[in-house]
């Protein structure tokens, strides 16, 4: 599943999402992970995200992905609402497995499932799960947004890139992976990456250490994430490509499936901009928590994103939220559930 381009969003979506409610602090805004609404003395943080696919843990993944976005604001998710649609009336076992996945993820995160909707639609070829996640900020706790980067900040990234996309390829496209020459051990190793999808721990650490901006790496990969942070902060981000962590198994899958890890969806990866005087504290806290991280660049005056590879510099200015390498893989290869039909 892909997003519409920013141009389409500006023409067809955002013109209809104005509001006259003074309690809405942040509504529908491009690049921001959450909406913020004043509720009495507190601020309600909300986010909704859908997943369509045959991935085995789709319910579990949907809960983690939505809750990740609440965490990027600097607060802990507390409640979720779920929408689950399956293709056929007879898909009771599939529905049950998805609901069990949702319960498992909710227990892991510590959120309450407070409602939702389930049903079936013959127009679907695979299940759809959408999760609305909610949290609360106190009035004296400022939210952390995508737009908050300052000149001089360092850019930190956690865990590595292309995590979620690699794990989904190993799960939904296992037969293709085997046909392309990947071993059972490599496929199992890639599937195991999905366990790293939550960014809750590191997001709360970053929030406690006074980071200026956070954005989790979803569709469009690290490159799109950096472009959105640069655009919304009206600044430029310089990145040393050699410092970007990428696991050997991700590199193997990228070479085999021929995708660009910088543009691959990667829930489980978090980007934060950090003031220089907080770097030592952040490094200590992340190390104590056993979270892999890297300082990959800086925020400077200007526009866009510059990726340095030694003496070579590649400049990026255009936002292409509609482009993602996992979506491209779905166009090139048949997932396992469709191959069974042939």
C-alpha positions as a Markdown table, in Angstrom:
| # | Residue | x | y | z |
|---|---|---|---|---|
| 1 | Unk | 0.0 | 0.0 | 0.0 |
| 2 | Unk | 1.3 | 3.4 | -1.0 |
| 3 | Unk | 0.5 | 7.0 | -0.1 |
| 4 | Unk | -0.7 | 9.6 | -2.5 |
| 5 | Unk | 1.8 | 12.2 | -3.6 |
| 6 | Unk | 2.1 | 15.5 | -1.8 |
| 7 | Unk | 0.6 | 17.3 | -4.8 |
| 8 | Unk | -2.5 | 15.0 | -4.7 |
| 9 | Unk | -2.8 | 15.6 | -0.9 |
| 10 | Unk | -2.7 | 19.3 | -1.4 |
| 11 | Unk | -5.3 | 19.2 | -4.1 |
| 12 | Unk | -7.7 | 16.5 | -2.9 |
| 13 | Unk | -7.3 | 16.1 | 0.9 |
| 14 | Unk | -6.0 | 19.1 | 2.9 |
| 15 | Unk | -8.4 | 21.7 | 1.4 |
| 16 | Unk | -11.3 | 19.8 | 3.2 |
| 17 | Unk | -9.6 | 19.5 | 6.6 |
| 18 | Unk | -9.8 | 23.0 | 7.9 |
| 19 | Unk | -11.3 | 23.5 | 11.4 |
| 20 | Unk | -12.6 | 26.3 | 13.5 |
| 21 | Unk | -12.2 | 24.5 | 16.8 |
| 22 | Unk | -9.8 | 26.5 | 19.1 |
| 23 | Unk | -9.0 | 23.3 | 21.1 |
| 24 | Unk | -7.4 | 21.7 | 18.0 |
| 25 | Unk | -3.7 | 22.5 | 18.4 |
| 26 | Unk | -2.5 | 20.4 | 15.4 |
| 27 | Unk | -4.9 | 18.8 | 13.0 |
| 28 | Unk | -4.2 | 17.3 | 9.6 |
| 29 | Unk | -0.8 | 18.5 | 8.7 |
| 30 | Unk | 1.7 | 16.9 | 6.3 |
| 31 | Unk | 4.6 | 15.2 | 7.9 |
| 32 | Unk | 3.4 | 15.4 | 11.5 |
| 33 | Unk | 2.9 | 12.0 | 13.1 |
| 34 | Unk | 0.0 | 13.0 | 15.4 |
| 35 | Unk | -2.9 | 15.3 | 15.9 |
| 36 | Unk | -3.1 | 17.3 | 19.2 |
| 37 | Unk | -6.3 | 18.3 | 20.8 |
| 38 | Unk | -6.7 | 20.3 | 24.1 |
| 39 | Unk | -8.9 | 18.4 | 26.5 |
| 40 | Unk | -9.3 | 20.3 | 29.8 |
| 41 | Unk | -5.9 | 20.6 | 31.4 |
| 42 | Unk | -4.3 | 18.0 | 29.1 |
| 43 | Unk | -3.6 | 17.4 | 25.4 |
| 44 | Unk | -5.0 | 14.4 | 23.6 |
| 45 | Unk | -2.5 | 12.8 | 21.2 |
| 46 | Unk | -4.0 | 10.8 | 18.4 |
| 47 | Unk | -3.0 | 8.9 | 15.3 |
| 48 | Unk | -4.5 | 6.4 | 12.8 |
| 49 | Unk | -2.6 | 4.0 | 10.5 |
| 50 | Unk | -3.8 | 1.2 | 8.2 |
| 51 | Unk | -2.0 | -2.0 | 7.1 |
| 52 | Unk | -3.2 | -4.1 | 4.1 |
| 53 | Unk | -1.4 | -7.3 | 3.4 |
| 54 | Unk | -0.9 | -11.0 | 4.0 |
| 55 | Unk | 1.8 | -10.6 | 6.6 |
| 56 | Unk | 1.4 | -13.2 | 9.3 |
| 57 | Unk | 1.4 | -10.8 | 12.2 |
| 58 | Unk | -0.7 | -8.1 | 10.6 |
| 59 | Unk | -2.7 | -7.3 | 13.7 |
| 60 | Unk | 0.4 | -7.2 | 16.0 |
| 61 | Unk | 2.2 | -5.0 | 13.5 |
| 62 | Unk | -0.7 | -2.6 | 13.0 |
| 63 | Unk | -0.9 | -1.9 | 16.8 |
| 64 | Unk | 2.8 | -1.3 | 17.1 |
| 65 | Unk | 3.0 | 0.9 | 14.1 |
| 66 | Unk | 0.1 | 3.2 | 15.3 |
| 67 | Unk | 1.5 | 3.3 | 18.9 |
| 68 | Unk | 4.9 | 4.2 | 17.5 |
| 69 | Unk | 3.5 | 7.4 | 16.2 |
| 70 | Unk | 2.1 | 8.4 | 19.6 |
| 71 | Unk | 5.5 | 7.7 | 21.1 |
| 72 | Unk | 7.2 | 10.1 | 18.7 |
| 73 | Unk | 5.3 | 13.0 | 20.4 |
| 74 | Unk | 7.1 | 12.1 | 23.6 |
| 75 | Unk | 4.3 | 10.4 | 25.4 |
| 76 | Unk | 3.2 | 6.8 | 26.1 |
| 77 | Unk | 0.2 | 5.4 | 24.1 |
| 78 | Unk | -2.7 | 4.4 | 26.4 |
| 79 | Unk | -5.7 | 3.4 | 24.3 |
| 80 | Unk | -6.4 | 1.9 | 20.8 |
| 81 | Unk | -9.4 | 1.5 | 18.6 |
| 82 | Unk | -9.2 | -1.2 | 15.9 |
| 83 | Unk | -10.8 | -1.7 | 12.5 |
| 84 | Unk | -10.4 | -5.2 | 11.1 |
| 85 | Unk | -11.8 | -6.2 | 7.7 |
| 86 | Unk | -11.3 | -9.7 | 6.1 |
| 87 | Unk | -12.2 | -10.7 | 2.6 |
| 88 | Unk | -14.9 | -13.3 | 3.2 |
| 89 | Unk | -17.7 | -14.1 | 5.7 |
| 90 | Unk | -16.1 | -17.5 | 6.1 |
| 91 | Unk | -12.7 | -16.1 | 7.3 |
| 92 | Unk | -13.5 | -16.6 | 11.0 |
| 93 | Unk | -10.2 | -18.2 | 11.8 |
| 94 | Unk | -8.3 | -15.4 | 10.1 |
| 95 | Unk | -10.4 | -12.8 | 12.1 |
| 96 | Unk | -9.6 | -14.7 | 15.3 |
| 97 | Unk | -5.9 | -14.8 | 14.5 |
| 98 | Unk | -5.8 | -11.1 | 13.8 |
| 99 | Unk | -7.6 | -10.3 | 17.0 |
| 100 | Unk | -5.2 | -12.5 | 19.0 |
| 101 | Unk | -2.3 | -10.6 | 17.3 |
| 102 | Unk | -3.9 | -7.3 | 18.4 |
| 103 | Unk | -4.3 | -8.5 | 22.0 |
| 104 | Unk | -0.7 | -9.7 | 22.1 |
| 105 | Unk | 0.6 | -6.4 | 20.9 |
| 106 | Unk | -1.6 | -4.4 | 23.3 |
| 107 | Unk | -0.3 | -6.4 | 26.2 |
| 108 | Unk | 3.3 | -5.9 | 25.1 |
| 109 | Unk | 2.8 | -2.1 | 24.9 |
| 110 | Unk | 0.5 | -1.8 | 27.8 |
| 111 | Unk | -2.4 | -0.2 | 26.0 |
| 112 | Unk | -6.2 | -0.8 | 26.4 |
| 113 | Unk | -8.3 | -1.8 | 23.4 |
| 114 | Unk | -11.4 | 0.4 | 23.9 |
| 115 | Unk | -13.4 | -0.4 | 20.9 |
| 116 | Unk | -13.5 | -0.7 | 17.1 |
| 117 | Unk | -15.2 | -2.5 | 14.3 |
| 118 | Unk | -14.8 | -5.8 | 12.5 |
| 119 | Unk | -16.4 | -7.1 | 9.3 |
| 120 | Unk | -15.8 | -8.5 | 5.8 |
| 121 | Unk | -15.8 | -7.2 | 2.3 |
| 122 | Unk | -15.8 | -9.2 | -0.9 |
| 123 | Unk | -13.9 | -6.3 | -2.5 |
| 124 | Unk | -10.8 | -7.2 | -0.4 |
| 125 | Unk | -8.2 | -9.7 | -1.6 |
| 126 | Unk | -6.4 | -9.6 | 1.8 |
| 127 | Unk | -7.1 | -8.4 | 5.3 |
| 128 | Unk | -7.1 | -4.7 | 6.2 |
| 129 | Unk | -6.3 | -3.6 | 9.8 |
| 130 | Unk | -6.4 | 0.0 | 10.9 |
| 131 | Unk | -5.5 | 1.1 | 14.4 |
| 132 | Unk | -6.3 | 4.5 | 16.0 |
| 133 | Unk | -3.9 | 5.1 | 18.9 |
| 134 | Unk | -4.4 | 7.7 | 21.7 |
| 135 | Unk | -2.3 | 9.1 | 24.4 |
| 136 | Unk | -2.2 | 12.1 | 26.8 |
| 137 | Unk | 0.2 | 14.9 | 27.3 |
| 138 | Unk | -0.1 | 17.2 | 30.4 |
| 139 | Unk | -0.2 | 20.9 | 29.7 |
| 140 | Unk | 3.3 | 21.4 | 31.0 |
| 141 | Unk | 4.7 | 18.7 | 28.8 |
| 142 | Unk | 5.5 | 20.2 | 25.3 |
| 143 | Unk | 4.9 | 17.7 | 22.4 |
| 144 | Unk | 7.9 | 16.7 | 20.3 |
| 145 | Unk | 7.1 | 17.3 | 16.6 |
| 146 | Unk | 8.6 | 16.6 | 13.2 |
| 147 | Unk | 9.1 | 20.3 | 12.6 |
| 148 | Unk | 11.3 | 21.1 | 15.7 |
| 149 | Unk | 14.9 | 20.6 | 14.5 |
| 150 | Unk | 17.3 | 23.5 | 15.2 |
| 151 | Unk | 20.6 | 24.5 | 13.5 |
| 152 | Unk | 23.4 | 22.7 | 15.2 |
| 153 | Unk | 21.4 | 19.6 | 16.3 |
| 154 | Unk | 22.9 | 16.2 | 15.7 |
| 155 | Unk | 20.8 | 13.6 | 13.8 |
| 156 | Unk | 20.5 | 10.3 | 15.6 |
| 157 | Unk | 19.0 | 7.1 | 14.2 |
| 158 | Unk | 18.2 | 3.9 | 16.1 |
| 159 | Unk | 18.6 | 0.2 | 15.2 |
| 160 | Unk | 19.2 | 0.6 | 11.4 |
| 161 | Unk | 17.3 | 1.0 | 8.2 |
| 162 | Unk | 14.9 | -1.1 | 6.0 |
| 163 | Unk | 13.9 | -3.2 | 9.0 |
| 164 | Unk | 10.1 | -3.7 | 8.5 |
| 165 | Unk | 10.3 | -4.0 | 4.7 |
| 166 | Unk | 13.0 | -6.7 | 4.9 |
| 167 | Unk | 11.0 | -8.6 | 7.5 |
| 168 | Unk | 7.8 | -8.4 | 5.4 |
| 169 | Unk | 9.6 | -9.6 | 2.3 |
| 170 | Unk | 10.9 | -12.6 | 4.3 |
| 171 | Unk | 7.3 | -13.3 | 5.4 |
| 172 | Unk | 5.1 | -12.5 | 2.5 |
| 173 | Unk | 7.6 | -13.3 | -0.3 |
| 174 | Unk | 9.3 | -16.3 | 1.2 |
| 175 | Unk | 8.9 | -18.4 | -2.0 |
| 176 | Unk | 10.3 | -15.6 | -4.1 |
| 177 | Unk | 13.2 | -15.2 | -1.7 |
| 178 | Unk | 13.9 | -18.9 | -2.0 |
| 179 | Unk | 13.7 | -18.7 | -5.8 |
| 180 | Unk | 16.2 | -15.8 | -5.7 |
| 181 | Unk | 18.7 | -18.0 | -3.8 |
| 182 | Unk | 18.2 | -16.9 | -0.2 |
| 183 | Unk | 18.7 | -19.7 | 2.3 |
| 184 | Unk | 16.2 | -20.8 | 5.0 |
| 185 | Unk | 18.6 | -19.4 | 7.6 |
| 186 | Unk | 18.7 | -16.0 | 5.9 |
| 187 | Unk | 14.9 | -15.9 | 5.6 |
| 188 | Unk | 14.4 | -16.8 | 9.2 |
| 189 | Unk | 16.9 | -14.1 | 10.3 |
| 190 | Unk | 15.1 | -11.5 | 8.2 |
| 191 | Unk | 11.7 | -12.5 | 9.7 |
| 192 | Unk | 13.2 | -12.1 | 13.1 |
| 193 | Unk | 13.8 | -8.4 | 12.5 |
| 194 | Unk | 10.0 | -7.8 | 12.9 |
| 195 | Unk | 10.5 | -8.2 | 16.7 |
| 196 | Unk | 12.4 | -4.8 | 16.6 |
| 197 | Unk | 9.4 | -2.9 | 15.3 |
| 198 | Unk | 8.6 | -0.9 | 18.5 |
| 199 | Unk | 10.3 | 2.4 | 19.1 |
| 200 | Unk | 8.5 | 3.1 | 22.4 |
| 201 | Unk | 11.6 | 2.7 | 24.6 |
| 202 | Unk | 13.9 | 5.0 | 22.6 |
| 203 | Unk | 11.2 | 7.6 | 21.9 |
| 204 | Unk | 10.6 | 8.1 | 25.7 |
| 205 | Unk | 14.4 | 8.2 | 26.3 |
| 206 | Unk | 14.7 | 10.9 | 23.6 |
| 207 | Unk | 11.8 | 12.8 | 25.1 |
| 208 | Unk | 13.3 | 12.8 | 28.6 |
| 209 | Unk | 16.6 | 14.0 | 27.2 |
| 210 | Unk | 15.2 | 17.1 | 25.5 |
| 211 | Unk | 15.4 | 16.2 | 21.8 |
| 212 | Unk | 14.0 | 18.8 | 19.4 |
| 213 | Unk | 12.3 | 16.6 | 16.8 |
| 214 | Unk | 11.3 | 13.0 | 16.2 |
| 215 | Unk | 9.9 | 11.1 | 13.3 |
| 216 | Unk | 9.6 | 7.3 | 12.9 |
| 217 | Unk | 10.8 | 5.8 | 9.6 |
| 218 | Unk | 7.8 | 4.4 | 7.8 |
| 219 | Unk | 6.8 | 4.5 | 4.1 |
| 220 | Unk | 9.5 | 6.1 | 2.0 |
| 221 | Unk | 12.2 | 5.0 | 4.3 |
| 222 | Unk | 14.9 | 7.0 | 6.0 |
| 223 | Unk | 15.3 | 9.4 | 3.1 |
| 224 | Unk | 11.7 | 10.4 | 3.1 |
| 225 | Unk | 11.8 | 10.8 | 6.9 |
| 226 | Unk | 14.8 | 13.1 | 6.7 |
| 227 | Unk | 13.2 | 15.1 | 3.8 |
| 228 | Unk | 10.0 | 15.7 | 5.8 |
| 229 | Unk | 12.0 | 16.7 | 8.9 |
| 230 | Unk | 14.1 | 19.2 | 6.9 |
| 231 | Unk | 11.0 | 20.6 | 5.0 |
| 232 | Unk | 8.9 | 21.1 | 8.1 |
| 233 | Unk | 11.8 | 22.6 | 10.1 |
| 234 | Unk | 12.8 | 24.8 | 7.1 |
| 235 | Unk | 16.4 | 23.6 | 7.5 |
| 236 | Unk | 18.9 | 21.3 | 5.8 |
| 237 | Unk | 20.1 | 17.9 | 7.0 |
| 238 | Unk | 23.5 | 16.7 | 6.2 |
| 239 | Unk | 24.1 | 12.9 | 6.5 |
| 240 | Unk | 27.2 | 10.7 | 6.3 |
| 241 | Unk | 25.9 | 7.6 | 4.6 |
| 242 | Unk | 28.8 | 5.5 | 6.0 |
| 243 | Unk | 27.5 | 6.1 | 9.5 |
| 244 | Unk | 24.0 | 4.8 | 8.8 |
| 245 | Unk | 23.6 | 1.4 | 10.5 |
| 246 | Unk | 22.4 | -1.4 | 8.2 |
| 247 | Unk | 22.5 | -5.0 | 9.3 |
| 248 | Unk | 24.1 | -7.7 | 7.0 |
| 249 | Unk | 20.8 | -9.5 | 6.5 |
| 250 | Unk | 19.2 | -6.3 | 5.3 |
| 251 | Unk | 22.1 | -5.7 | 2.9 |
| 252 | Unk | 21.7 | -9.3 | 1.6 |
| 253 | Unk | 18.0 | -8.8 | 1.0 |
| 254 | Unk | 18.5 | -5.5 | -0.6 |
| 255 | Unk | 21.0 | -6.9 | -3.0 |
| 256 | Unk | 18.9 | -10.0 | -3.7 |
| 257 | Unk | 15.5 | -8.1 | -4.2 |
| 258 | Unk | 17.3 | -5.1 | -5.7 |
| 259 | Unk | 15.8 | -2.4 | -3.4 |
| 260 | Unk | 17.3 | 0.8 | -2.0 |
| 261 | Unk | 17.5 | 0.5 | 1.8 |
| 262 | Unk | 17.3 | 4.3 | 2.2 |
| 263 | Unk | 13.8 | 4.2 | 0.6 |
| 264 | Unk | 12.5 | 1.1 | 2.3 |
| 265 | Unk | 9.8 | 1.2 | 5.0 |
| 266 | Unk | 11.4 | 0.7 | 8.4 |
| 267 | Unk | 9.1 | 0.8 | 11.4 |
| 268 | Unk | 11.4 | 0.2 | 14.3 |
| 269 | Unk | 13.7 | 2.9 | 13.2 |
| 270 | Unk | 13.5 | 6.3 | 14.9 |
| 271 | Unk | 15.1 | 9.6 | 13.9 |
| 272 | Unk | 15.7 | 12.3 | 16.4 |
| 273 | Unk | 17.5 | 15.7 | 16.3 |
| 274 | Unk | 19.5 | 16.3 | 19.5 |
| 275 | Unk | 21.1 | 19.5 | 20.8 |
| 276 | Unk | 24.8 | 19.2 | 21.3 |
| 277 | Unk | 24.6 | 19.6 | 25.1 |
| 278 | Unk | 22.3 | 16.5 | 25.3 |
| 279 | Unk | 24.3 | 14.1 | 23.2 |
| 280 | Unk | 26.3 | 12.5 | 26.0 |
| 281 | Unk | 23.1 | 12.0 | 28.1 |
| 282 | Unk | 21.3 | 10.4 | 25.1 |
| 283 | Unk | 24.2 | 8.1 | 24.3 |
| 284 | Unk | 24.4 | 6.9 | 27.9 |
| 285 | Unk | 20.7 | 6.2 | 28.2 |
| 286 | Unk | 20.5 | 4.4 | 24.9 |
| 287 | Unk | 23.5 | 2.3 | 25.7 |
| 288 | Unk | 22.1 | 1.4 | 29.1 |
| 289 | Unk | 18.9 | 0.3 | 27.4 |
| 290 | Unk | 20.8 | -1.9 | 24.9 |
| 291 | Unk | 19.4 | 0.1 | 21.9 |
| 292 | Unk | 21.7 | 0.3 | 18.8 |
| 293 | Unk | 22.1 | 3.9 | 17.6 |
| 294 | Unk | 24.3 | 6.1 | 15.4 |
| 295 | Unk | 25.0 | 9.8 | 15.1 |
| 296 | Unk | 24.7 | 10.2 | 11.3 |
| 297 | Unk | 24.6 | 13.9 | 10.6 |
| 298 | Unk | 23.8 | 17.5 | 11.5 |
| 299 | Unk | 21.1 | 20.2 | 11.0 |
| 300 | Unk | 22.4 | 23.2 | 9.1 |
| 301 | Unk | 20.9 | 26.3 | 7.4 |
| 302 | Unk | 19.5 | 25.6 | 4.0 |
| 303 | Unk | 17.0 | 23.2 | 2.4 |
| 304 | Unk | 16.6 | 19.5 | 1.7 |
| 305 | Unk | 18.9 | 16.6 | 2.5 |
| 306 | Unk | 22.5 | 16.0 | 1.5 |
| 307 | Unk | 23.8 | 12.4 | 1.6 |
| 308 | Unk | 27.6 | 12.3 | 1.7 |
| 309 | Unk | 29.5 | 9.1 | 0.6 |
| 310 | Unk | 33.1 | 10.1 | 1.0 |
| 311 | Unk | 33.7 | 12.9 | -1.4 |
| 312 | Unk | 30.5 | 12.3 | -3.3 |
| 313 | Unk | 27.4 | 14.3 | -2.3 |
| 314 | Unk | 23.8 | 13.6 | -3.5 |
| 315 | Unk | 21.3 | 16.3 | -3.0 |
| 316 | Unk | 17.6 | 15.6 | -2.4 |
| 317 | Unk | 14.9 | 18.4 | -2.3 |
| 318 | Unk | 11.7 | 16.8 | -3.6 |
| 319 | Unk | 9.3 | 15.1 | -1.2 |
| 320 | Unk | 8.0 | 11.8 | -2.7 |
| 321 | Unk | 5.8 | 10.3 | 0.0 |
| 322 | Unk | 4.1 | 8.2 | -2.7 |
| 323 | Unk | 7.3 | 6.3 | -3.3 |
| 324 | Unk | 8.4 | 3.3 | -1.2 |
| 325 | Unk | 10.5 | 0.3 | -2.1 |
| 326 | Unk | 8.1 | -2.2 | -0.4 |
| 327 | Unk | 5.3 | -1.0 | -2.6 |
| 328 | Unk | 7.5 | -1.4 | -5.6 |
| 329 | Unk | 8.3 | -5.0 | -4.5 |
| 330 | Unk | 4.6 | -5.7 | -4.5 |
| 331 | Unk | 4.4 | -4.6 | -8.1 |
| 332 | Unk | 7.3 | -6.8 | -9.2 |
| 333 | Unk | 6.8 | -10.0 | -7.3 |
| 334 | Unk | 3.7 | -12.1 | -6.3 |
| 335 | Unk | 3.3 | -12.6 | -2.6 |
| 336 | Unk | 3.0 | -16.2 | -1.4 |
| 337 | Unk | -0.7 | -16.2 | -0.9 |
| 338 | Unk | -1.3 | -15.3 | -4.6 |
| 339 | Unk | 1.2 | -17.8 | -5.9 |
| 340 | Unk | -0.8 | -20.6 | -4.3 |
| 341 | Unk | -3.6 | -19.7 | -6.7 |
| 342 | Unk | -1.5 | -20.6 | -9.8 |
